[in-house]
Amino acid sequence: MIYVTRKEHFNAAHRLYNPNWSEERNQEVFGPCANINYHGHNFEILVTVKGVPDPETGFVIDLKVLGDIIKRELIDKVDHKNLNLDVDFMQGKMASCEIFVLEIWKLLAPAIGTAAPNAQLHYIKLIETPKNFVEFYG
């Protein structure tokens, strides 16, 4: 099994906030991340696909194609957007990185499977800050 990874980046804002809680409780649990005016990040994402190289191309997946999928399915929808307000697939969901990466998986996995039938999405690493990131293996 071969694993190939594409790294991309985007900028987005969000707010961690539970609407069932008081403003005080949100501040207590989420701190400055509950700011009513939101806050932003320069996100990085690493998308790893696994499979057996195609005997004709030598590719598990063409990395240009993978980059195009990430751009079309994710970056075009979230870059310079507010995850809470502007992003359809995040509506009604907590905009934590943990929930965000789950929703990203739902976008990318089928598109990758269509583009490269002998490959599958293996892993996503979503980096929110130099100190904070989430990893998801599906």
C-alpha positions as CSV (number, residue, x, y, z in Angstrom):
1,M,0.0,0.0,0.0
2,I,1.3,3.4,-1.0
3,Y,0.3,6.7,0.8
4,V,0.4,10.0,-1.0
5,T,-0.3,13.4,0.6
6,R,-1.3,16.8,-0.7
7,K,-0.9,19.9,1.5
8,E,-3.1,23.0,1.0
9,H,-4.1,26.0,3.0
10,F,-7.1,28.4,3.4
11,N,-8.2,31.1,5.7
12,A,-11.5,31.0,7.6
13,A,-13.2,32.5,10.7
14,H,-15.4,30.7,13.2
15,R,-16.8,30.9,16.7
16,L,-17.1,28.2,19.2
17,Y,-20.5,28.7,20.8
18,N,-23.2,26.5,22.1
19,P,-26.6,28.3,21.6
20,N,-28.1,26.3,24.4
21,W,-25.8,27.9,26.9
22,S,-25.6,31.3,28.4
23,E,-23.0,33.8,27.1
24,E,-21.2,33.3,30.4
25,R,-21.1,29.5,30.1
26,N,-19.8,29.8,26.5
27,Q,-17.0,32.2,27.7
28,E,-16.2,29.9,30.6
29,V,-15.8,26.8,28.3
30,F,-14.5,28.3,25.0
31,G,-12.8,31.4,26.3
32,P,-11.7,33.9,23.5
33,C,-12.9,31.4,20.9
34,A,-16.5,32.3,21.9
35,N,-15.9,35.9,20.8
36,I,-19.2,37.2,19.4
37,N,-17.3,38.8,16.6
38,Y,-15.6,35.5,15.6
39,H,-11.9,34.9,15.1
40,G,-9.8,33.6,12.2
41,H,-7.1,31.1,11.4
42,N,-4.7,30.4,8.6
43,F,-5.6,26.7,8.3
44,E,-3.4,24.0,6.7
45,I,-4.8,20.7,5.6
46,L,-2.9,17.5,4.7
47,V,-5.0,15.0,2.7
48,T,-3.5,11.4,2.4
49,V,-4.8,8.9,-0.1
50,K,-3.8,5.3,-0.1
51,G,-3.8,2.7,-2.8
52,V,-1.7,0.7,-5.3
53,P,0.0,2.6,-8.0
54,D,-1.6,2.3,-11.4
55,P,0.8,0.3,-13.7
56,E,0.4,2.7,-16.6
57,T,1.0,6.0,-14.7
58,G,2.7,4.9,-11.5
59,F,0.3,7.1,-9.5
60,V,-2.0,6.1,-6.6
61,I,-3.7,9.4,-7.6
62,D,-2.5,12.2,-9.7
63,L,-1.5,14.8,-7.1
64,K,-2.7,17.6,-9.4
65,V,-6.1,15.9,-9.6
66,L,-6.1,15.6,-5.8
67,G,-5.3,19.3,-5.5
68,D,-8.1,20.1,-7.8
69,I,-10.5,18.0,-5.7
70,I,-9.5,19.7,-2.5
71,K,-9.9,23.1,-4.1
72,R,-13.3,22.4,-5.6
73,E,-14.8,20.4,-2.8
74,L,-13.4,22.3,0.2
75,I,-11.3,25.4,-0.4
76,D,-13.7,27.2,-2.8
77,K,-16.4,26.7,-0.1
78,V,-14.5,27.8,3.0
79,D,-11.6,30.1,2.0
80,H,-12.1,33.6,3.5
81,K,-15.5,32.6,4.8
82,N,-17.1,32.4,8.2
83,L,-17.6,28.7,9.0
84,N,-20.6,29.4,11.2
85,L,-22.4,31.8,8.8
86,D,-21.2,31.2,5.2
87,V,-20.5,27.5,4.8
88,D,-23.5,25.4,4.0
89,F,-22.1,22.1,5.2
90,M,-21.3,23.6,8.6
91,Q,-24.8,25.1,9.2
92,G,-26.3,24.0,12.6
93,K,-23.0,22.3,13.6
94,M,-20.4,23.2,16.2
95,A,-17.6,24.8,14.3
96,S,-14.8,23.0,16.2
97,C,-12.0,21.5,14.3
98,E,-13.1,18.1,15.3
99,I,-16.5,18.5,13.7
100,F,-15.1,20.4,10.8
101,V,-12.7,17.6,9.8
102,L,-15.6,15.1,9.9
103,E,-17.5,17.2,7.5
104,I,-14.4,17.7,5.3
105,W,-14.1,13.9,5.1
106,K,-17.7,13.6,3.8
107,L,-16.9,16.0,1.0
108,L,-13.5,14.6,-0.1
109,A,-14.0,10.8,0.2
110,P,-16.5,10.3,-2.5
111,A,-14.8,12.7,-4.9
112,I,-11.5,11.0,-4.5
113,G,-13.1,7.6,-5.0
114,T,-14.6,8.8,-8.2
115,A,-11.4,10.3,-9.5
116,A,-9.2,7.4,-8.6
117,P,-11.2,4.1,-8.2
118,N,-8.2,2.1,-7.0
119,A,-7.5,4.7,-4.2
120,Q,-9.2,5.8,-1.1
121,L,-9.0,8.7,1.4
122,H,-6.9,7.5,4.3
123,Y,-6.2,10.5,6.5
124,I,-6.8,14.2,7.0
125,K,-4.8,16.4,9.3
126,L,-6.3,19.8,9.8
127,I,-3.9,22.4,11.3
128,E,-5.6,25.3,13.0
129,T,-2.5,26.9,14.6
130,P,1.1,25.9,14.9
131,K,0.2,24.3,18.2
132,N,-3.3,22.9,17.5
133,F,-4.4,20.3,15.0
134,V,-6.8,17.4,14.5
135,E,-6.3,14.1,12.7
136,F,-9.0,11.8,11.3
137,Y,-8.6,8.4,9.7
138,G,-12.2,7.9,8.7
